[in-house]
């Protein structure tokens, strides 16, 4: 289930990320993906908080501390993308 | 609590044990430890066995009962498997210590065992993920190399020469492993080989990761008052005192970790271990710590306080953590070279420390009197730290 408190476009900063090149068995058939940690800015009653999700695209590698925003949910996973300026 | 010592140790080689079942592997290490102690199975009052993924990878639970049966332990001896991911072995040791220190029995066995090499990398990666929060972290497809990859990227922001720090850890531990006959993969490896090995979870590469291992280790512990009379026997080895053995908890999921360059469970465990033992980092002669990845050794050394914060990478590169350095770390080869049969690792570290303190280690630290071991579970959800002392220290 997607986290209902995470609204599309929610903004934050990229804490770190990694490209998983040896995936756990359940993910072994997926195309290459990057897992990311994001610090969300306070938003509509939700305080600042840290979440885990994915980031796309990851090539070229995003800069740590870069502004990101929630692009969509993939199953229950929040997927972040570089924030629109 | 009464004073307690280690009086016997045993270990299989870490590596591949395809033909040996889990229980037989553990029992063989236990028999070696009993023989080393000169104690018979009927005297053992409790068995604690660390094992993490025997259920998932081998379909085998109630392992402690199987091992107790093979050893012929008394029916009155509780035999319990304990689980705390990669810290299962350290937890087993502390549980056995508690039984003896509290006076429930005079002799106990702490053992650990794991078999992983029969499963492929993807299955092992998935099994290890049982140590992850399956509501938040698991669904993202994160792996443990992935968590430490994210930490390594943060480390790289703080240390421009991060790659050479990580490489120095791997090269040191691989070189140490060459001198340890129990080690799975010691190697005289060049920086170029390390730094051109395949990426596993950016920026971590194959040589930054510990191998997939099978193995078992066991320790016999005894109340000091119960072994006094044994010590007069010819050939009895000097007991090694347990100055502290503590267990702490930490963040269970990635988003709850505030600082990716430190584990709060380790910091707290070290604090408690120094408090209980009355010792300080400068008293420690060597450390066997949880280097599941090259980066982890750097973070652990700083969290344990045996190297100044922010300096472990540079210290390693300068050779100060080699066996002849200021603070020898993972003289056994560590998880990176000796191997990481997860449930056995914590007990294996204690085995190495005891051999070092007895002065019988194949890769000796000069005049080692006090040693520390550190076993970390998951991404820091559980930690055990123990301090062992030579009786004359």
Interface residues (C-beta under 8 A of the other chain):
Chain A: X15 X16 X17 X18 X19 X20 X21 X22 X23 X24 X25 X26 X27 X28 X30 X33 X35 X36 X37 X49 X50 X51 X52 X53 X54 X61 X64 X75 X76 X77
Chain B: X121 X122 X123 X125 X126 X129 X136 X137 X139 X140 X141 X142 X143 X145 X146 X147 X149 X150 X151 X153 X154 X157 X198 X199 X200 X201 X202 X203 X204 X253 X254 X255 X256 X258 X260
